[in-house]
Structure formats: C-alpha cells, structure tokens
Amino acid sequence: MQSQNSGLIGAIEAGGTKFICALAQSDGTIVARTRIDTRTPAECFPDLAAFFRESSATHGPIAAFGVASFGPIDIDPTSPAYGTFTTTPKPGWQGARFHDVLDPFGVPFVVDTDVNGAALGEYLHGAGQRARTLAYTTIGTGVGTGVLRDGRSMRGFSHYEMGHIHPNHDRVADPFPGWCPYHGDCLEGLVAGPGIIKRWGKSLDQLAGDTDKIELIGGYIADLAADLVLMHMPDRLIFGGGVMKAPGLIEAVRRRTLVRLNGYICHPRLDAGLETYIVGPALGDDAGITGAIALGHQALADR
C-alpha cells in the first residue's frame, strides 16, 4: 500500500565497486535503500531503474534525483554531454550517461562527482558544518577532492582532478613507478588502494605497524593538503576513503602538512597540531548518499 509521502528524492551514489541507491523523504529520512554491484552500464542501469520503480510504487512518487558519481564525468548542466562519463578508465563506462536511466522518470536531476557529493553531505550534517569553504578528499580505489563554497561545489569547465597532481616523489627512497594508466606516479598512482597493494602486496591498514610506510603515504597526501591550503584556503580539510582508515595515517598527514607549510600560513583556522583542521568524515560511509539526497533537493530548487 502506498504511503502518503510525496515529493520523494531518489539518490544514487555511484562508486567504482558499488552503487548505493536510496529513496528519501524531504527531511532526508531514507525509506528504501539498496546496493548494486558496479558492472557495466547495461547491467547496472536496469537494476537502478527497477529499484526506483519498485520503491516509488511502495512509498510514493519521486520528485527529483541526485547523483554523486565516480568519473571523470561531465557535470556542466549547460553541456550537451551533461551526465556522461568521459575518460574514465573503468571498462565499458566511457560514453555512458545517466540520462539513459533517469529520463524515463520525467523529473529533474543533478549529476555531480562522488567526492563533491560526500563533501556536501559532510557540509550539511557532518564534519564540514560551519565551514564556509570546505575541501573533502577521498582516498580509496582512486583519489579525488571536492571543494565547496557556501554549500555549492566549485569547478571550472569540469570538476577538479586533484588526485592527478604530482607530489614530491623521491625515486631513490621510493622506486615504485606508480600505477595510474595516464600519469604513473601522480598522487592517485602512489597512494590509492590498488597502488598500495601492487607496491607492497597488502592494504595500508594491514601495514599499520610499519611506521615508514605510513609516513611515506602520509607525506604524499600532505603534499595535496598543503596545496589545498595554498590554493583554496579552506576552513577545514576532510580526508575519507578506505586508505585513510589505516591507523596512524591521518596523524602522519597532519605532521607532514605542517612541515610542508613551514609556518608560512598563520591563521586561527590552523590549530597547533591541525587536529581540528585536518579531520576524518563524521558521517563515515554515509557521506556520499547523504550528499546525493542533497543534490536531489538542489535539482528541485534549480528547476
């Protein structure tokens, strides 16, 4: 039997290994949720459509969708390729577009990056609250950073690609060439989960007792943290994702960031040990879907 709820938000957090789909009320309460393994678009998209058709039949009509997706993906609403995957290395996804699955519902939708979605979730309900400018970085299968200003994601002609900057790489101390298919030893090529496993045969949390390895990875991430401070002067830096769960890593990032900045930036926002400035996500693994729901609200507001 249908409930009396109307104007529900359909939310999609599209990741490299899984899609989290949810149907939420206007206050953010999730009334239906599912996980779909990331395969090819031909396999995933029918499952997405089926979930939203079935859940809306039970809970009420969908008013809008919010999508927080892996990429690279076109997030310019004025572009004819809006919502289309571009140079993603994920097999089968280049050229796929969210319109193919969402257009039949006949409601507005917003597509943004997964990391921008997570940043928005933390800005509204988590560790990014009261931060007018917020930078959120996820380090897991890949590396990505979203920067928000007053709750809206910042971008140029496309979304930021901070995971592909090149940190200081001493090839004598660390001969690993990196694994990024485009840039080799860019940040993603050195610190993302697949690269760590390729380098050492284990995930970083399994190597937490090895201080040298934690410090090495922390130093690379600190290069990004210092660059974010210098380029955006955010009120807070949040670092999430599976790699960041390794014990001792966020502490190493804080220490190394202070070394990189070397006292050049003096501001009350930067506390002595950066313990309140560089933090983990408060929403944990729910940051992305929370942000996707908020993107759905943006779709309604922008309509």
Protein Blocks (a to p, Z undefined) as FASTA:
>chain_A
ZZfbehiacdddddfkbccdddddfkopafbdcddddddfklmmmmmmmmmmmmmmmnop
cfbdcddddddddfbfkbckgoiafkbfbghkgopafklmmmmnopacddddfklmmmmm
mmmmmmmgoiabacdddddfbccddddeehiacddfbccdfklcccdddfklmmcgbjaf
klopamklmmgmklmmmmnopafklmmmmmklmmmmmmmmmmmmmmmmmmnopabdcded
jklmpghklmmmmmmmmmmnnomagcfklgfklmmmpccdfklmmlmmmmmmmmmmmmmm
mZZ
